[in-house]
Each structure stands twice: as C-alpha cells, then as structure tokens.
C-alpha cells in the first residue's frame, strides 16, 4: 500500500468508524456464535497472493462483525466501561504512525517526557499527594528558570513518579515484585547466610476476598503466599482484620510484605478502609501498601468523590485505568509510586546496547515488565486537552447520576432489591425471594439471549446478583429507562414460565420431562446460537470446574479447598513445629507451590509414589498421591477420568519432621 492508497483507504476507514459508532445502537449487543465458529469462515492458511483492501473490509463486515461484542453499545451494561473517544482514537493513529519504541529517554525523548508530565497532570487532577509526583509545585518554578537559561538539565524534585502500564494487573504485579525485592533485601541484611529461596518462602501478601483475581495471579507469578481475607458487611476490608492475621503470621515466623487494597471493587464497587489499613501497615516493617483504583480512581477527578481515597497518603503505590472510565482507549493504566527507585531496583537489567549518555533521565524500561513501550501518553494528552478537567468531570458525574436513576427504578419495585451501596456507575440488583438463585440466573440468561441488553453476574454476600453498569460515553436517561423496561418485561415472562412449569411438574412430571426434551431438540439451533450469552450469564453450566467451587470462595489455589489432599491420615502430627500454619478464621491462602505441583509428578502408568523434596525452611515437603500402593493401579476408565479436564489429578504434601532429621 503506497501513500496515495493509504490516504484513500484511511479516509474510508475514518468514515467506516464514524458510521459504526453512529449506528451501533441498531446492532445486537452480543453475537450469536459459539466457540470455533470463525475457523469455518476463514481459511486455515494465510493467502499466498495479495488481496485487495476492499475484499478485506468486505470480510470485516460479513465475517468479523457478526462475532463482535459491542462494548460501546448504549445497551452494553456488563463489566466496566471500555474507554473510547475520538481524540483518543486519533492519538493512537498518530502513535502507531510514529511507531517509536520508547524504552529509554534516548530512544524517543518526547515519548518519555510527555508520559512523565501527563502522569503528573492526572495525579494532580485526582488529588494524589505530592509524594507521588515527579515534579512538585516548587520544582515547576525551578524548571522554568532552567529553561530560560537554555539549559538541558533535567530536574526531579522528590522520589515519586508515574508510569503507564498495559493493565491494572501489570501495575499490581510490578508493585508486588518491588515489594518482594525490598523485603528480601532487608531480610538478607538480618540473615546474611540464608539463601534467598528460603527467605522467599517466608513472605506473605494480603488482600480482600473482594480484590480482583489479578492479585492472586500476581502472587502465583511472584511465587509468594497470599492470604485472602474476609471483608466486613459492606464488602470493605478493615484494619482490625488485617492486623489480626498479620500478627498471627508473624508469630508463626512468616514475613508480611505486601498488602493490596481496592477502591471500587469489580463485584460491587465497594471501598476498602484505607485509613485503618494504612495505620496497620505502618506498624510492620517491609510492608508495601498498594491501592488499586482501576475503575473508581477516575472519579476522583471530581472533588466530591475524593473523600473515598482518604488514607492514600499511607500507600506506596496507586493505580487507575484511564482506559476504563476516562475516555481513553485501551491500553492506558496509570501507576504512581512514592519511591521510583524502590520500583526500578527490582526490575533493572541494563545491557550496554540500551545505555545512553543521559544518566539523569528517566528510562521507563526499568519501570515495568516489557522492554518495548508504545507512545501511549499521546492519547491521554489528547483526551485531557480536548475535554479539559471540567469536561471529564461532567462525563463522570453524568454516569453516576444515571446509575442513581437506575437504582431508584429498581427500589421502586418491591420484587427487586439492590445489594450494593451505589456510589459510582455500578448497580447490583436481583429478584427477591430466590434462595436458590435459579430465577435470577434465568432472568440474566434470557435478557442476554435476547440481544437487547448485555449484563454479567456477580456474588455479593454470597448472593447471585446482576451487575448493571453505565458504560456508553453518551448514555442517556432514555437508555436507562429502556433497560429497566426490558428487565421488568423479561422478569414477568421468567416468573410466569417458572410458575407454569412448577404446576405442570406437580401434575405430570414425566410428561413435562418428555415435552422439555422434545422442545430442546426443536430449539437446538436457537440454543446453539445463544451459546455465547448463556456461557457469560452462567459459566458454571459450561465449565464443570467452575461449578465445583463454592459460592463466594475463590477457586484457584486455596488451601481451604485442598484440605482433603493436604492432611494425609498416615502422617505424624506436626502441630508442635514452628512451621505448622494455623489459618485464622475467615481467610484463605493462595499458595503457588500447591498450585504448581498438582498432579505433575504422576508417571504415565499411574504410579504416584515419586517423592519430590525441596528446601522450605527447616522441613522437607514430600508430595504424595492418594494411591495407597503401586499394586492398586487404576482401571483404564479411571485413568481417563483422572486425565480429563473436568476431573484433574490432585497431589498432596506431608510435612515429616522425622524425615527432616534423617536428611540432616
């Protein structure tokens, strides 16, 4: 494609995007496809000969768009907003055209310096303390005077600063790595002859059950233990809960090193008590306090919401996603730290070919996982300048007002209840008198299947709820009223059908069963078309592994879900050893070792008596299967059952003090 062709097709693409966004309300919100559908539409090998751009765009319309979930649709109320605006799109086009890889200041000075300045802009706009900024107010005056002297000296006032990451998950992970490095560094000074691996095994991180699952995933990747704590009745993690478990862990020889809190949780937009938690963290050395405000953080641009971030002065790091609720296209997650040197010292790798002569400049390759970095600050700069602080405040406030309108509509009908404190743009509601959650699941499934709205479920106080989030940039009161109308109409149908089905079941169970089977066959095509929305509405139906997890609990790697595997009846009691871990009430431990070693030491023949030993403080751990002996080999049927994804193999460990003494 040459310049003239690009000019022609570029204009066509802009027109296509405008038409798509202008007419998006006339499309189904969700597709009617099932997994694997696209391989029957697209060749399985790349074309040998070039194809025309018109042919490609024709396939976009006929093949790609039918499988798209339209996140910018005014009837899309699932998850959280996916930030999008014309200034952001234009900036991304420019960034893609410049195509610099801004891993260092020398690689593209504007890419680096604009990011530093724009992060300071936004940090000030949301009310972050000065310690999180690269330049303080005093530094700005000094910088102006330096520039007037035609000097190229770069001035940084303080140790803080901001950086753009790809996602909140990455923000939390890099902060956990930095916290881990700081904790091990301190422990090495106290115990210079102890290996880092031993020190690592002592580290314990903490978060609430309401925290995003990326905290648990980060702990798995960082190879540290994570204790997951119960929040209070308002789904807020409290300081007293944290203090209790941290003191108990310290008494058992563990080292608290990282606490992840949330402002605006995914399930119900609840807020942890940062002032209480911050004061607790101050009492423990080496503890890094992180505040995840991925969704709600953007609202702090409005002064009336800033009281929700009280206590942020105790934090070591803070993140928000402008690509959620600040009209900026993905990816553009903002991370601020009080001490950038603590962050970078855990991530620095500095080969000669990446070095340059400007030693005092910021090199953002030291602030995150990847070396390569796009010119992401352009789109945030475009958005902040195009809308201004006042325009972004108006946008946030409008979404919050629409959520309050929806809350009032739900509360006006005594058949429904709202289960969260609606502070932002999220409302969690459900039908009352549904102890089995059957009606609410059916309600959500039916709504999503219709394609008129799209919502997703969550659990609040162990109750199945439907999340309604205001998402579209130009959402109106009519959109809210329409959504409520669809919900009420669908609920009437669901309740009527359920009552009718119950009456028939009481009269003739067999007849209803046969009728249901016949109807299922007749509607097979429609059922397959609705697979996508059904899968989203109730994933347990399509993934038996999810179905096995209990409501309200995490399903990844908790010791609480592995009790049968951990406690081998043949093992001797180790209650007197200093490493025995008694779990505090209402908490779980996500343990990466237990996760990694589930079933991986079983040989092909099913013999599972291979011991695996590695050092963990003063003990050895022996991974052992449930098989009593090699003579009890499984039948072929049981083998296939164990190897299936629905019934994964499990292994358990036994701490044996006698074995440790023998090894010594």
Secondary structure, DSSP 8 states (H G I E B T S, - for coil): --HHHHHHHHHHHHHHHHHHHHHGGGS-SS----TTGGGGTS-SS--SS---HHHHHHHIIIIIGGG---TT-TTB-SSS-----HHHHHHHHHHHHH----SSTTT-HHHHHHHHHHHHHHHHHTT--GGG-SS-HHHHHHHHHHHHTT-------SS-EEEEES-HHHHHHHHHHHHHHHHHHHHHHH-TTS-HHHHHTTEEEEEETTS-HHHHHHHHHHT-EEEEE---TTS---HHHHHHHHHHHHHTT-EEEEEEEEBS-TTT--B--HHHHHHHHHTSTT-EEEEE-TTGGGGGGSGGGGGGGTTGGG-SEEEEEHHHHSS--SS-EEEEES-HHHHHTTT----GGG--S-TTS--GGGGSS-S----THHHHHHHHHHHHHHHHHHHHHHHHHHHHHHHHHHHTSTTEEE-S---SSEEEEEESS-TTSHHHHHHHHHHHHHTS-B-EEEEETTEEEEEEE---TT--HHHHHHHHHHHHHHHHHHHHHHHHHHHHHHH-HHHHHHHHHHHHHHTHHHHHHTHHHHHHH-GGGT-HHHHHS-TTS--SSBGGGGHHHH--TTS---TTSTT-----TTEEEE-HHHHHTSSTT--TTS--------EETTEEEEEE-S---TTS---HHHHHHHHSSSS----EEEE-HHHHHHH-
